[in-house]
Amino acid sequence: MDDEYLSKCVVDVKGRTVYLYSSEGVEKSVKCDTVDEFMGVLQFVRETCPEERLSYSDPLMPGKTDF
């Protein structure tokens, strides 16, 4: 039995939200209320998430899209 792990992380800068996807198909999101909060979460994500699993949403697309 394999352990669950982070398979993808999508950063929505415009929406100040980070979407996390697990190897088991679980989706979680971190919605930040302030710019400072978002910048702290973004810094943590950049320091801990492998670059090949990190992507950014298109800032010109309104709302969440299928990543």
N, C-alpha and C positions, 0 to 999 in steps of 0.2 A: 504494500500500500504506500503510495507516494504522499508526501506532505503537500499541502496547498501552498502556493507561492504566487507572488505578483507577476501576472503575465503581461500587463499593459497599464500604463499610466498616461492619461490624456489631460493636458492643462488647457483650460478655457480661460484665457487672460481677460477677455471682455466680461465674461460672467463671473470672474473671480471664483472659479470652481475647479477642483481637481477630481477627475474620475479615475477610480482604481478598479481594475479587473483582475480577478483571480484565475488560477489554473482550473478551478472547479466551476467557473462560470458565474461566480458571485460578483455583483457590481456594487460598489460603494462610491459615495461622493462626499467631498468636503467643500461646503459652500462657505466662503469667507464674507464677513459683514463689512470689513474695512480693508483698505489698501495695505495697511501695516500688517494685519493678520494674514492677508494673502501673500505678501512678500515673505513672511516668516515660513509659511507652508511651502512656498515655491523654493526657497533656499533649502529647506529640509529635503524636498523631493529631489532637487538637483544633486545634493550630496549623497543620497542613499539609493536612488533608483538607477539601475544600469541604463546607460545611454541608449542602447538598442530597444529598450522597452518604453522609452519616454517620447511622447509626441505632443504637438500643440494643435489645438483646433484652429480652423480658419476664422480669423477675426471678422471677416466680412459676412459670414454665414450667421443668420439670426438663430438664437436658441441652440439647443443641443442637437447634434446630428449623429448619425450612425458612424461610430469610429471603427 
